[in-house]
């Protein structure tokens, strides 16, 4: 039974570009729009719009006559799962593996402080310049395809991020702060 793919062309283009952003070093030059569109199997204008949005988010920079470059430079503290196999057992990942033959071999998670776009600030009902936490998770399968992308925005002063590494696994917990 094949997985249903409800991803729009613009979402597909954004996912493709985000995958490049997290997998290539800061300062890397992206391929030209035509080649990116062919790789992603979308129209050139769709790739261009996705690039424009990522430029607005300061993840990419267009340099006239030179191309488009990765400018996203978060401060990163790398941590690894000690037991990737154990951590993924009994979950959506097990279903993907058993029913569809899809194995997640790479899971990238990044957390960054950010100022949300006006649209997101409106959705969160917060001031336009209020600090937030942006959590991005990308899971890749055995063929390097993006299987899951989650972009979450948390209001900075309303959530607490806990990281509890131990020898056997890594537990990440994001909870709303107790304001009482």
Chimera marker file (.cmm) of the C-alpha trace (Angstrom):
<marker_set name="trace">
<marker id="1" x="0.000" y="0.000" z="0.000" r="1" g="1" b="0" radius="0.5"/>
<marker id="2" x="1.739" y="3.247" z="-1.073" r="1" g="1" b="0" radius="0.5"/>
<marker id="3" x="1.934" y="6.278" z="1.184" r="1" g="1" b="0" radius="0.5"/>
<marker id="4" x="-0.351" y="9.122" z="0.135" r="1" g="1" b="0" radius="0.5"/>
<marker id="5" x="1.657" y="12.210" z="-0.791" r="1" g="1" b="0" radius="0.5"/>
<marker id="6" x="-0.299" y="15.369" z="0.006" r="1" g="1" b="0" radius="0.5"/>
<marker id="7" x="2.700" y="17.689" z="-0.182" r="1" g="1" b="0" radius="0.5"/>
<marker id="8" x="2.183" y="20.705" z="-2.448" r="1" g="1" b="0" radius="0.5"/>
<marker id="9" x="4.854" y="21.728" z="-4.948" r="1" g="1" b="0" radius="0.5"/>
<marker id="10" x="5.800" y="24.756" z="-2.832" r="1" g="1" b="0" radius="0.5"/>
<marker id="11" x="6.101" y="22.600" z="0.307" r="1" g="1" b="0" radius="0.5"/>
<marker id="12" x="8.191" y="20.095" z="-1.644" r="1" g="1" b="0" radius="0.5"/>
<marker id="13" x="10.504" y="22.894" z="-2.839" r="1" g="1" b="0" radius="0.5"/>
<marker id="14" x="10.851" y="24.277" z="0.688" r="1" g="1" b="0" radius="0.5"/>
<marker id="15" x="11.614" y="20.816" z="2.107" r="1" g="1" b="0" radius="0.5"/>
<marker id="16" x="14.239" y="20.242" z="-0.570" r="1" g="1" b="0" radius="0.5"/>
<marker id="17" x="15.918" y="23.584" z="0.158" r="1" g="1" b="0" radius="0.5"/>
<marker id="18" x="15.767" y="23.067" z="3.940" r="1" g="1" b="0" radius="0.5"/>
<marker id="19" x="17.407" y="19.683" z="3.488" r="1" g="1" b="0" radius="0.5"/>
<marker id="20" x="20.222" y="21.382" z="1.558" r="1" g="1" b="0" radius="0.5"/>
<marker id="21" x="20.535" y="24.089" z="4.215" r="1" g="1" b="0" radius="0.5"/>
<marker id="22" x="20.972" y="21.588" z="7.053" r="1" g="1" b="0" radius="0.5"/>
<marker id="23" x="23.268" y="19.278" z="5.096" r="1" g="1" b="0" radius="0.5"/>
<marker id="24" x="25.652" y="21.802" z="3.475" r="1" g="1" b="0" radius="0.5"/>
<marker id="25" x="28.082" y="24.101" z="5.289" r="1" g="1" b="0" radius="0.5"/>
<marker id="26" x="27.267" y="27.764" z="5.855" r="1" g="1" b="0" radius="0.5"/>
<marker id="27" x="28.452" y="29.836" z="2.907" r="1" g="1" b="0" radius="0.5"/>
<marker id="28" x="27.852" y="27.056" z="0.369" r="1" g="1" b="0" radius="0.5"/>
<marker id="29" x="26.547" y="28.122" z="-3.029" r="1" g="1" b="0" radius="0.5"/>
<marker id="30" x="23.347" y="26.431" z="-4.144" r="1" g="1" b="0" radius="0.5"/>
<marker id="31" x="22.844" y="25.114" z="-7.658" r="1" g="1" b="0" radius="0.5"/>
<marker id="32" x="21.044" y="27.396" z="-10.101" r="1" g="1" b="0" radius="0.5"/>
<marker id="33" x="17.264" y="27.685" z="-9.984" r="1" g="1" b="0" radius="0.5"/>
<marker id="34" x="16.765" y="25.575" z="-13.125" r="1" g="1" b="0" radius="0.5"/>
<marker id="35" x="18.836" y="22.713" z="-11.733" r="1" g="1" b="0" radius="0.5"/>
<marker id="36" x="17.190" y="22.936" z="-8.293" r="1" g="1" b="0" radius="0.5"/>
<marker id="37" x="13.763" y="22.865" z="-9.962" r="1" g="1" b="0" radius="0.5"/>
<marker id="38" x="14.755" y="19.768" z="-11.971" r="1" g="1" b="0" radius="0.5"/>
<marker id="39" x="16.153" y="18.028" z="-8.871" r="1" g="1" b="0" radius="0.5"/>
<marker id="40" x="12.954" y="18.772" z="-6.972" r="1" g="1" b="0" radius="0.5"/>
<marker id="41" x="10.633" y="18.140" z="-9.952" r="1" g="1" b="0" radius="0.5"/>
<marker id="42" x="8.852" y="21.488" z="-9.556" r="1" g="1" b="0" radius="0.5"/>
<marker id="43" x="8.557" y="24.600" z="-11.716" r="1" g="1" b="0" radius="0.5"/>
<marker id="44" x="11.376" y="27.135" z="-11.642" r="1" g="1" b="0" radius="0.5"/>
<marker id="45" x="9.026" y="29.827" z="-10.286" r="1" g="1" b="0" radius="0.5"/>
<marker id="46" x="8.091" y="27.496" z="-7.411" r="1" g="1" b="0" radius="0.5"/>
<marker id="47" x="11.765" y="27.110" z="-6.466" r="1" g="1" b="0" radius="0.5"/>
<marker id="48" x="12.258" y="30.854" z="-6.817" r="1" g="1" b="0" radius="0.5"/>
<marker id="49" x="9.352" y="31.572" z="-4.418" r="1" g="1" b="0" radius="0.5"/>
<marker id="50" x="10.717" y="29.046" z="-1.896" r="1" g="1" b="0" radius="0.5"/>
<marker id="51" x="14.166" y="30.666" z="-2.139" r="1" g="1" b="0" radius="0.5"/>
<marker id="52" x="12.621" y="34.123" z="-1.659" r="1" g="1" b="0" radius="0.5"/>
<marker id="53" x="10.865" y="32.976" z="1.520" r="1" g="1" b="0" radius="0.5"/>
<marker id="54" x="14.072" y="31.440" z="2.889" r="1" g="1" b="0" radius="0.5"/>
<marker id="55" x="15.888" y="34.694" z="2.079" r="1" g="1" b="0" radius="0.5"/>
<marker id="56" x="13.254" y="36.546" z="4.143" r="1" g="1" b="0" radius="0.5"/>
<marker id="57" x="13.931" y="34.074" z="6.980" r="1" g="1" b="0" radius="0.5"/>
<marker id="58" x="17.673" y="34.840" z="6.627" r="1" g="1" b="0" radius="0.5"/>
<marker id="59" x="18.539" y="31.232" z="5.817" r="1" g="1" b="0" radius="0.5"/>
<marker id="60" x="19.664" y="32.054" z="2.268" r="1" g="1" b="0" radius="0.5"/>
<marker id="61" x="21.215" y="35.074" z="0.570" r="1" g="1" b="0" radius="0.5"/>
<marker id="62" x="21.023" y="35.969" z="-3.120" r="1" g="1" b="0" radius="0.5"/>
<marker id="63" x="24.157" y="37.667" z="-4.495" r="1" g="1" b="0" radius="0.5"/>
<marker id="64" x="23.573" y="39.185" z="-7.943" r="1" g="1" b="0" radius="0.5"/>
<marker id="65" x="25.913" y="37.645" z="-10.507" r="1" g="1" b="0" radius="0.5"/>
<marker id="66" x="27.144" y="35.019" z="-8.030" r="1" g="1" b="0" radius="0.5"/>
<marker id="67" x="24.165" y="32.898" z="-7.005" r="1" g="1" b="0" radius="0.5"/>
<marker id="68" x="22.307" y="31.913" z="-3.855" r="1" g="1" b="0" radius="0.5"/>
<marker id="69" x="24.241" y="31.060" z="-0.706" r="1" g="1" b="0" radius="0.5"/>
<marker id="70" x="23.461" y="29.451" z="2.639" r="1" g="1" b="0" radius="0.5"/>
<marker id="71" x="23.630" y="32.093" z="5.365" r="1" g="1" b="0" radius="0.5"/>
<marker id="72" x="21.907" y="30.191" z="8.150" r="1" g="1" b="0" radius="0.5"/>
<marker id="73" x="24.483" y="30.075" z="10.948" r="1" g="1" b="0" radius="0.5"/>
<marker id="74" x="22.928" y="28.904" z="14.184" r="1" g="1" b="0" radius="0.5"/>
<marker id="75" x="25.100" y="28.284" z="17.210" r="1" g="1" b="0" radius="0.5"/>
<marker id="76" x="24.980" y="24.522" z="17.482" r="1" g="1" b="0" radius="0.5"/>
<marker id="77" x="25.741" y="22.112" z="20.250" r="1" g="1" b="0" radius="0.5"/>
<marker id="78" x="25.839" y="18.650" z="18.773" r="1" g="1" b="0" radius="0.5"/>
<marker id="79" x="24.383" y="15.756" z="20.680" r="1" g="1" b="0" radius="0.5"/>
<marker id="80" x="23.874" y="12.223" z="19.512" r="1" g="1" b="0" radius="0.5"/>
<marker id="81" x="21.455" y="9.505" z="20.373" r="1" g="1" b="0" radius="0.5"/>
<marker id="82" x="23.332" y="6.743" z="22.128" r="1" g="1" b="0" radius="0.5"/>
<marker id="83" x="20.866" y="4.082" z="21.051" r="1" g="1" b="0" radius="0.5"/>
<marker id="84" x="19.123" y="5.225" z="17.878" r="1" g="1" b="0" radius="0.5"/>
<marker id="85" x="17.596" y="1.782" z="17.330" r="1" g="1" b="0" radius="0.5"/>
<marker id="86" x="16.093" y="1.605" z="20.818" r="1" g="1" b="0" radius="0.5"/>
<marker id="87" x="14.804" y="5.162" z="20.757" r="1" g="1" b="0" radius="0.5"/>
<marker id="88" x="12.851" y="4.598" z="17.540" r="1" g="1" b="0" radius="0.5"/>
<marker id="89" x="11.300" y="1.241" z="18.482" r="1" g="1" b="0" radius="0.5"/>
<marker id="90" x="7.525" y="0.983" z="18.919" r="1" g="1" b="0" radius="0.5"/>
<marker id="91" x="6.600" y="4.164" z="17.120" r="1" g="1" b="0" radius="0.5"/>
<marker id="92" x="5.680" y="5.712" z="13.798" r="1" g="1" b="0" radius="0.5"/>
<marker id="93" x="9.170" y="4.721" z="12.697" r="1" g="1" b="0" radius="0.5"/>
<marker id="94" x="8.380" y="1.061" z="13.365" r="1" g="1" b="0" radius="0.5"/>
<marker id="95" x="5.205" y="1.341" z="11.270" r="1" g="1" b="0" radius="0.5"/>
<marker id="96" x="7.122" y="2.962" z="8.402" r="1" g="1" b="0" radius="0.5"/>
<marker id="97" x="9.751" y="0.227" z="8.546" r="1" g="1" b="0" radius="0.5"/>
<marker id="98" x="7.408" y="-2.757" z="8.857" r="1" g="1" b="0" radius="0.5"/>
<marker id="99" x="4.559" y="-1.708" z="6.573" r="1" g="1" b="0" radius="0.5"/>
<marker id="100" x="6.342" y="0.400" z="3.949" r="1" g="1" b="0" radius="0.5"/>
<marker id="101" x="9.988" y="-0.713" z="4.087" r="1" g="1" b="0" radius="0.5"/>
<marker id="102" x="11.117" y="2.812" z="4.986" r="1" g="1" b="0" radius="0.5"/>
<marker id="103" x="14.036" y="3.029" z="7.406" r="1" g="1" b="0" radius="0.5"/>
<marker id="104" x="14.952" y="6.336" z="9.030" r="1" g="1" b="0" radius="0.5"/>
<marker id="105" x="18.730" y="6.542" z="8.963" r="1" g="1" b="0" radius="0.5"/>
<marker id="106" x="19.292" y="10.202" z="9.733" r="1" g="1" b="0" radius="0.5"/>
<marker id="107" x="17.375" y="12.462" z="12.098" r="1" g="1" b="0" radius="0.5"/>
<marker id="108" x="18.420" y="16.108" z="12.370" r="1" g="1" b="0" radius="0.5"/>
<marker id="109" x="16.996" y="18.405" z="15.014" r="1" g="1" b="0" radius="0.5"/>
<marker id="110" x="17.906" y="22.046" z="15.469" r="1" g="1" b="0" radius="0.5"/>
<marker id="111" x="16.733" y="24.576" z="18.016" r="1" g="1" b="0" radius="0.5"/>
<marker id="112" x="17.273" y="28.290" z="17.464" r="1" g="1" b="0" radius="0.5"/>
<marker id="113" x="16.153" y="31.543" z="18.988" r="1" g="1" b="0" radius="0.5"/>
<marker id="114" x="14.250" y="33.559" z="16.396" r="1" g="1" b="0" radius="0.5"/>
<marker id="115" x="11.918" y="36.453" z="15.787" r="1" g="1" b="0" radius="0.5"/>
<marker id="116" x="8.819" y="35.057" z="14.058" r="1" g="1" b="0" radius="0.5"/>
<marker id="117" x="7.529" y="36.315" z="10.744" r="1" g="1" b="0" radius="0.5"/>
<marker id="118" x="4.540" y="38.683" z="11.007" r="1" g="1" b="0" radius="0.5"/>
<marker id="119" x="2.252" y="35.855" z="9.843" r="1" g="1" b="0" radius="0.5"/>
<marker id="120" x="3.454" y="33.452" z="12.572" r="1" g="1" b="0" radius="0.5"/>
<marker id="121" x="3.322" y="36.202" z="15.226" r="1" g="1" b="0" radius="0.5"/>
<marker id="122" x="-0.329" y="36.788" z="14.269" r="1" g="1" b="0" radius="0.5"/>
<marker id="123" x="-1.094" y="33.062" z="14.492" r="1" g="1" b="0" radius="0.5"/>
<marker id="124" x="0.571" y="32.865" z="17.924" r="1" g="1" b="0" radius="0.5"/>
<marker id="125" x="-1.176" y="36.095" z="18.987" r="1" g="1" b="0" radius="0.5"/>
<marker id="126" x="2.090" y="37.694" z="20.121" r="1" g="1" b="0" radius="0.5"/>
<marker id="127" x="3.922" y="40.955" z="19.440" r="1" g="1" b="0" radius="0.5"/>
<marker id="128" x="5.806" y="41.046" z="16.138" r="1" g="1" b="0" radius="0.5"/>
<marker id="129" x="9.260" y="41.263" z="17.780" r="1" g="1" b="0" radius="0.5"/>
<marker id="130" x="8.784" y="38.730" z="20.599" r="1" g="1" b="0" radius="0.5"/>
<marker id="131" x="11.555" y="36.136" z="20.901" r="1" g="1" b="0" radius="0.5"/>
<marker id="132" x="10.603" y="32.552" z="20.072" r="1" g="1" b="0" radius="0.5"/>
<marker id="133" x="12.222" y="29.141" z="19.922" r="1" g="1" b="0" radius="0.5"/>
<marker id="134" x="12.181" y="27.526" z="16.487" r="1" g="1" b="0" radius="0.5"/>
<marker id="135" x="12.510" y="23.735" z="16.504" r="1" g="1" b="0" radius="0.5"/>
<marker id="136" x="13.176" y="22.070" z="13.140" r="1" g="1" b="0" radius="0.5"/>
<marker id="137" x="13.259" y="18.289" z="12.758" r="1" g="1" b="0" radius="0.5"/>
<marker id="138" x="14.118" y="16.509" z="9.515" r="1" g="1" b="0" radius="0.5"/>
<marker id="139" x="14.146" y="12.713" z="9.136" r="1" g="1" b="0" radius="0.5"/>
<marker id="140" x="15.738" y="11.089" z="6.080" r="1" g="1" b="0" radius="0.5"/>
<marker id="141" x="15.225" y="7.535" z="4.850" r="1" g="1" b="0" radius="0.5"/>
<marker id="142" x="17.740" y="5.033" z="3.491" r="1" g="1" b="0" radius="0.5"/>
<marker id="143" x="17.578" y="6.755" z="0.079" r="1" g="1" b="0" radius="0.5"/>
<marker id="144" x="18.197" y="10.250" z="1.447" r="1" g="1" b="0" radius="0.5"/>
<marker id="145" x="14.572" y="11.316" z="0.957" r="1" g="1" b="0" radius="0.5"/>
<marker id="146" x="12.886" y="13.576" z="3.499" r="1" g="1" b="0" radius="0.5"/>
<marker id="147" x="10.272" y="11.476" z="5.276" r="1" g="1" b="0" radius="0.5"/>
<marker id="148" x="9.356" y="13.925" z="8.003" r="1" g="1" b="0" radius="0.5"/>
<marker id="149" x="9.875" y="17.642" z="8.439" r="1" g="1" b="0" radius="0.5"/>
<marker id="150" x="8.505" y="19.451" z="11.443" r="1" g="1" b="0" radius="0.5"/>
<marker id="151" x="8.916" y="23.158" z="12.012" r="1" g="1" b="0" radius="0.5"/>
<marker id="152" x="7.612" y="24.243" z="15.401" r="1" g="1" b="0" radius="0.5"/>
<marker id="153" x="7.655" y="27.744" z="16.850" r="1" g="1" b="0" radius="0.5"/>
<marker id="154" x="7.352" y="28.160" z="20.617" r="1" g="1" b="0" radius="0.5"/>
<marker id="155" x="6.878" y="31.498" z="22.372" r="1" g="1" b="0" radius="0.5"/>
<marker id="156" x="10.220" y="31.980" z="24.129" r="1" g="1" b="0" radius="0.5"/>
<marker id="157" x="9.003" y="32.906" z="27.592" r="1" g="1" b="0" radius="0.5"/>
<marker id="158" x="6.200" y="30.329" z="27.696" r="1" g="1" b="0" radius="0.5"/>
<marker id="159" x="8.129" y="27.099" z="27.147" r="1" g="1" b="0" radius="0.5"/>
<marker id="160" x="11.000" y="25.290" z="28.779" r="1" g="1" b="0" radius="0.5"/>
<marker id="161" x="13.363" y="23.048" z="26.818" r="1" g="1" b="0" radius="0.5"/>
<marker id="162" x="14.806" y="20.081" z="28.751" r="1" g="1" b="0" radius="0.5"/>
<marker id="163" x="17.498" y="17.814" z="27.370" r="1" g="1" b="0" radius="0.5"/>
<marker id="164" x="18.159" y="14.647" z="29.373" r="1" g="1" b="0" radius="0.5"/>
<marker id="165" x="20.934" y="12.605" z="27.787" r="1" g="1" b="0" radius="0.5"/>
<marker id="166" x="21.998" y="9.351" z="29.356" r="1" g="1" b="0" radius="0.5"/>
<marker id="167" x="23.985" y="6.338" z="28.305" r="1" g="1" b="0" radius="0.5"/>
<marker id="168" x="21.110" y="4.537" z="26.602" r="1" g="1" b="0" radius="0.5"/>
<marker id="169" x="19.043" y="7.256" z="24.988" r="1" g="1" b="0" radius="0.5"/>
<marker id="170" x="18.305" y="10.933" z="24.657" r="1" g="1" b="0" radius="0.5"/>
<marker id="171" x="15.071" y="12.399" z="25.915" r="1" g="1" b="0" radius="0.5"/>
<marker id="172" x="13.870" y="15.785" z="24.760" r="1" g="1" b="0" radius="0.5"/>
<marker id="173" x="10.926" y="17.410" z="26.467" r="1" g="1" b="0" radius="0.5"/>
<marker id="174" x="9.351" y="20.755" z="25.613" r="1" g="1" b="0" radius="0.5"/>
<marker id="175" x="6.677" y="21.867" z="28.058" r="1" g="1" b="0" radius="0.5"/>
<marker id="176" x="4.637" y="24.925" z="28.661" r="1" g="1" b="0" radius="0.5"/>
<marker id="177" x="6.072" y="26.766" z="31.661" r="1" g="1" b="0" radius="0.5"/>
<marker id="178" x="4.145" y="26.644" z="34.912" r="1" g="1" b="0" radius="0.5"/>
<marker id="179" x="3.109" y="30.258" z="35.340" r="1" g="1" b="0" radius="0.5"/>
<marker id="180" x="1.253" y="29.817" z="38.636" r="1" g="1" b="0" radius="0.5"/>
<link id1="1" id2="2" r="1" g="1" b="0" radius="0.2"/>
<link id1="2" id2="3" r="1" g="1" b="0" radius="0.2"/>
<link id1="3" id2="4" r="1" g="1" b="0" radius="0.2"/>
<link id1="4" id2="5" r="1" g="1" b="0" radius="0.2"/>
<link id1="5" id2="6" r="1" g="1" b="0" radius="0.2"/>
<link id1="6" id2="7" r="1" g="1" b="0" radius="0.2"/>
<link id1="7" id2="8" r="1" g="1" b="0" radius="0.2"/>
<link id1="8" id2="9" r="1" g="1" b="0" radius="0.2"/>
<link id1="9" id2="10" r="1" g="1" b="0" radius="0.2"/>
<link id1="10" id2="11" r="1" g="1" b="0" radius="0.2"/>
<link id1="11" id2="12" r="1" g="1" b="0" radius="0.2"/>
<link id1="12" id2="13" r="1" g="1" b="0" radius="0.2"/>
<link id1="13" id2="14" r="1" g="1" b="0" radius="0.2"/>
<link id1="14" id2="15" r="1" g="1" b="0" radius="0.2"/>
<link id1="15" id2="16" r="1" g="1" b="0" radius="0.2"/>
<link id1="16" id2="17" r="1" g="1" b="0" radius="0.2"/>
<link id1="17" id2="18" r="1" g="1" b="0" radius="0.2"/>
<link id1="18" id2="19" r="1" g="1" b="0" radius="0.2"/>
<link id1="19" id2="20" r="1" g="1" b="0" radius="0.2"/>
<link id1="20" id2="21" r="1" g="1" b="0" radius="0.2"/>
<link id1="21" id2="22" r="1" g="1" b="0" radius="0.2"/>
<link id1="22" id2="23" r="1" g="1" b="0" radius="0.2"/>
<link id1="23" id2="24" r="1" g="1" b="0" radius="0.2"/>
<link id1="24" id2="25" r="1" g="1" b="0" radius="0.2"/>
<link id1="25" id2="26" r="1" g="1" b="0" radius="0.2"/>
<link id1="26" id2="27" r="1" g="1" b="0" radius="0.2"/>
<link id1="27" id2="28" r="1" g="1" b="0" radius="0.2"/>
<link id1="28" id2="29" r="1" g="1" b="0" radius="0.2"/>
<link id1="29" id2="30" r="1" g="1" b="0" radius="0.2"/>
<link id1="30" id2="31" r="1" g="1" b="0" radius="0.2"/>
<link id1="31" id2="32" r="1" g="1" b="0" radius="0.2"/>
<link id1="32" id2="33" r="1" g="1" b="0" radius="0.2"/>
<link id1="33" id2="34" r="1" g="1" b="0" radius="0.2"/>
<link id1="34" id2="35" r="1" g="1" b="0" radius="0.2"/>
<link id1="35" id2="36" r="1" g="1" b="0" radius="0.2"/>
<link id1="36" id2="37" r="1" g="1" b="0" radius="0.2"/>
<link id1="37" id2="38" r="1" g="1" b="0" radius="0.2"/>
<link id1="38" id2="39" r="1" g="1" b="0" radius="0.2"/>
<link id1="39" id2="40" r="1" g="1" b="0" radius="0.2"/>
<link id1="40" id2="41" r="1" g="1" b="0" radius="0.2"/>
<link id1="41" id2="42" r="1" g="1" b="0" radius="0.2"/>
<link id1="42" id2="43" r="1" g="1" b="0" radius="0.2"/>
<link id1="43" id2="44" r="1" g="1" b="0" radius="0.2"/>
<link id1="44" id2="45" r="1" g="1" b="0" radius="0.2"/>
<link id1="45" id2="46" r="1" g="1" b="0" radius="0.2"/>
<link id1="46" id2="47" r="1" g="1" b="0" radius="0.2"/>
<link id1="47" id2="48" r="1" g="1" b="0" radius="0.2"/>
<link id1="48" id2="49" r="1" g="1" b="0" radius="0.2"/>
<link id1="49" id2="50" r="1" g="1" b="0" radius="0.2"/>
<link id1="50" id2="51" r="1" g="1" b="0" radius="0.2"/>
<link id1="51" id2="52" r="1" g="1" b="0" radius="0.2"/>
<link id1="52" id2="53" r="1" g="1" b="0" radius="0.2"/>
<link id1="53" id2="54" r="1" g="1" b="0" radius="0.2"/>
<link id1="54" id2="55" r="1" g="1" b="0" radius="0.2"/>
<link id1="55" id2="56" r="1" g="1" b="0" radius="0.2"/>
<link id1="56" id2="57" r="1" g="1" b="0" radius="0.2"/>
<link id1="57" id2="58" r="1" g="1" b="0" radius="0.2"/>
<link id1="58" id2="59" r="1" g="1" b="0" radius="0.2"/>
<link id1="59" id2="60" r="1" g="1" b="0" radius="0.2"/>
<link id1="60" id2="61" r="1" g="1" b="0" radius="0.2"/>
<link id1="61" id2="62" r="1" g="1" b="0" radius="0.2"/>
<link id1="62" id2="63" r="1" g="1" b="0" radius="0.2"/>
<link id1="63" id2="64" r="1" g="1" b="0" radius="0.2"/>
<link id1="64" id2="65" r="1" g="1" b="0" radius="0.2"/>
<link id1="65" id2="66" r="1" g="1" b="0" radius="0.2"/>
<link id1="66" id2="67" r="1" g="1" b="0" radius="0.2"/>
<link id1="67" id2="68" r="1" g="1" b="0" radius="0.2"/>
<link id1="68" id2="69" r="1" g="1" b="0" radius="0.2"/>
<link id1="69" id2="70" r="1" g="1" b="0" radius="0.2"/>
<link id1="70" id2="71" r="1" g="1" b="0" radius="0.2"/>
<link id1="71" id2="72" r="1" g="1" b="0" radius="0.2"/>
<link id1="72" id2="73" r="1" g="1" b="0" radius="0.2"/>
<link id1="73" id2="74" r="1" g="1" b="0" radius="0.2"/>
<link id1="74" id2="75" r="1" g="1" b="0" radius="0.2"/>
<link id1="75" id2="76" r="1" g="1" b="0" radius="0.2"/>
<link id1="76" id2="77" r="1" g="1" b="0" radius="0.2"/>
<link id1="77" id2="78" r="1" g="1" b="0" radius="0.2"/>
<link id1="78" id2="79" r="1" g="1" b="0" radius="0.2"/>
<link id1="79" id2="80" r="1" g="1" b="0" radius="0.2"/>
<link id1="80" id2="81" r="1" g="1" b="0" radius="0.2"/>
<link id1="81" id2="82" r="1" g="1" b="0" radius="0.2"/>
<link id1="82" id2="83" r="1" g="1" b="0" radius="0.2"/>
<link id1="83" id2="84" r="1" g="1" b="0" radius="0.2"/>
<link id1="84" id2="85" r="1" g="1" b="0" radius="0.2"/>
<link id1="85" id2="86" r="1" g="1" b="0" radius="0.2"/>
<link id1="86" id2="87" r="1" g="1" b="0" radius="0.2"/>
<link id1="87" id2="88" r="1" g="1" b="0" radius="0.2"/>
<link id1="88" id2="89" r="1" g="1" b="0" radius="0.2"/>
<link id1="89" id2="90" r="1" g="1" b="0" radius="0.2"/>
<link id1="90" id2="91" r="1" g="1" b="0" radius="0.2"/>
<link id1="91" id2="92" r="1" g="1" b="0" radius="0.2"/>
<link id1="92" id2="93" r="1" g="1" b="0" radius="0.2"/>
<link id1="93" id2="94" r="1" g="1" b="0" radius="0.2"/>
<link id1="94" id2="95" r="1" g="1" b="0" radius="0.2"/>
<link id1="95" id2="96" r="1" g="1" b="0" radius="0.2"/>
<link id1="96" id2="97" r="1" g="1" b="0" radius="0.2"/>
<link id1="97" id2="98" r="1" g="1" b="0" radius="0.2"/>
<link id1="98" id2="99" r="1" g="1" b="0" radius="0.2"/>
<link id1="99" id2="100" r="1" g="1" b="0" radius="0.2"/>
<link id1="100" id2="101" r="1" g="1" b="0" radius="0.2"/>
<link id1="101" id2="102" r="1" g="1" b="0" radius="0.2"/>
<link id1="102" id2="103" r="1" g="1" b="0" radius="0.2"/>
<link id1="103" id2="104" r="1" g="1" b="0" radius="0.2"/>
<link id1="104" id2="105" r="1" g="1" b="0" radius="0.2"/>
<link id1="105" id2="106" r="1" g="1" b="0" radius="0.2"/>
<link id1="106" id2="107" r="1" g="1" b="0" radius="0.2"/>
<link id1="107" id2="108" r="1" g="1" b="0" radius="0.2"/>
<link id1="108" id2="109" r="1" g="1" b="0" radius="0.2"/>
<link id1="109" id2="110" r="1" g="1" b="0" radius="0.2"/>
<link id1="110" id2="111" r="1" g="1" b="0" radius="0.2"/>
<link id1="111" id2="112" r="1" g="1" b="0" radius="0.2"/>
<link id1="112" id2="113" r="1" g="1" b="0" radius="0.2"/>
<link id1="113" id2="114" r="1" g="1" b="0" radius="0.2"/>
<link id1="114" id2="115" r="1" g="1" b="0" radius="0.2"/>
<link id1="115" id2="116" r="1" g="1" b="0" radius="0.2"/>
<link id1="116" id2="117" r="1" g="1" b="0" radius="0.2"/>
<link id1="117" id2="118" r="1" g="1" b="0" radius="0.2"/>
<link id1="118" id2="119" r="1" g="1" b="0" radius="0.2"/>
<link id1="119" id2="120" r="1" g="1" b="0" radius="0.2"/>
<link id1="120" id2="121" r="1" g="1" b="0" radius="0.2"/>
<link id1="121" id2="122" r="1" g="1" b="0" radius="0.2"/>
<link id1="122" id2="123" r="1" g="1" b="0" radius="0.2"/>
<link id1="123" id2="124" r="1" g="1" b="0" radius="0.2"/>
<link id1="124" id2="125" r="1" g="1" b="0" radius="0.2"/>
<link id1="125" id2="126" r="1" g="1" b="0" radius="0.2"/>
<link id1="126" id2="127" r="1" g="1" b="0" radius="0.2"/>
<link id1="127" id2="128" r="1" g="1" b="0" radius="0.2"/>
<link id1="128" id2="129" r="1" g="1" b="0" radius="0.2"/>
<link id1="129" id2="130" r="1" g="1" b="0" radius="0.2"/>
<link id1="130" id2="131" r="1" g="1" b="0" radius="0.2"/>
<link id1="131" id2="132" r="1" g="1" b="0" radius="0.2"/>
<link id1="132" id2="133" r="1" g="1" b="0" radius="0.2"/>
<link id1="133" id2="134" r="1" g="1" b="0" radius="0.2"/>
<link id1="134" id2="135" r="1" g="1" b="0" radius="0.2"/>
<link id1="135" id2="136" r="1" g="1" b="0" radius="0.2"/>
<link id1="136" id2="137" r="1" g="1" b="0" radius="0.2"/>
<link id1="137" id2="138" r="1" g="1" b="0" radius="0.2"/>
<link id1="138" id2="139" r="1" g="1" b="0" radius="0.2"/>
<link id1="139" id2="140" r="1" g="1" b="0" radius="0.2"/>
<link id1="140" id2="141" r="1" g="1" b="0" radius="0.2"/>
<link id1="141" id2="142" r="1" g="1" b="0" radius="0.2"/>
<link id1="142" id2="143" r="1" g="1" b="0" radius="0.2"/>
<link id1="143" id2="144" r="1" g="1" b="0" radius="0.2"/>
<link id1="144" id2="145" r="1" g="1" b="0" radius="0.2"/>
<link id1="145" id2="146" r="1" g="1" b="0" radius="0.2"/>
<link id1="146" id2="147" r="1" g="1" b="0" radius="0.2"/>
<link id1="147" id2="148" r="1" g="1" b="0" radius="0.2"/>
<link id1="148" id2="149" r="1" g="1" b="0" radius="0.2"/>
<link id1="149" id2="150" r="1" g="1" b="0" radius="0.2"/>
<link id1="150" id2="151" r="1" g="1" b="0" radius="0.2"/>
<link id1="151" id2="152" r="1" g="1" b="0" radius="0.2"/>
<link id1="152" id2="153" r="1" g="1" b="0" radius="0.2"/>
<link id1="153" id2="154" r="1" g="1" b="0" radius="0.2"/>
<link id1="154" id2="155" r="1" g="1" b="0" radius="0.2"/>
<link id1="155" id2="156" r="1" g="1" b="0" radius="0.2"/>
<link id1="156" id2="157" r="1" g="1" b="0" radius="0.2"/>
<link id1="157" id2="158" r="1" g="1" b="0" radius="0.2"/>
<link id1="158" id2="159" r="1" g="1" b="0" radius="0.2"/>
<link id1="159" id2="160" r="1" g="1" b="0" radius="0.2"/>
<link id1="160" id2="161" r="1" g="1" b="0" radius="0.2"/>
<link id1="161" id2="162" r="1" g="1" b="0" radius="0.2"/>
<link id1="162" id2="163" r="1" g="1" b="0" radius="0.2"/>
<link id1="163" id2="164" r="1" g="1" b="0" radius="0.2"/>
<link id1="164" id2="165" r="1" g="1" b="0" radius="0.2"/>
<link id1="165" id2="166" r="1" g="1" b="0" radius="0.2"/>
<link id1="166" id2="167" r="1" g="1" b="0" radius="0.2"/>
<link id1="167" id2="168" r="1" g="1" b="0" radius="0.2"/>
<link id1="168" id2="169" r="1" g="1" b="0" radius="0.2"/>
<link id1="169" id2="170" r="1" g="1" b="0" radius="0.2"/>
<link id1="170" id2="171" r="1" g="1" b="0" radius="0.2"/>
<link id1="171" id2="172" r="1" g="1" b="0" radius="0.2"/>
<link id1="172" id2="173" r="1" g="1" b="0" radius="0.2"/>
<link id1="173" id2="174" r="1" g="1" b="0" radius="0.2"/>
<link id1="174" id2="175" r="1" g="1" b="0" radius="0.2"/>
<link id1="175" id2="176" r="1" g="1" b="0" radius="0.2"/>
<link id1="176" id2="177" r="1" g="1" b="0" radius="0.2"/>
<link id1="177" id2="178" r="1" g="1" b="0" radius="0.2"/>
<link id1="178" id2="179" r="1" g="1" b="0" radius="0.2"/>
<link id1="179" id2="180" r="1" g="1" b="0" radius="0.2"/>
</marker_set>
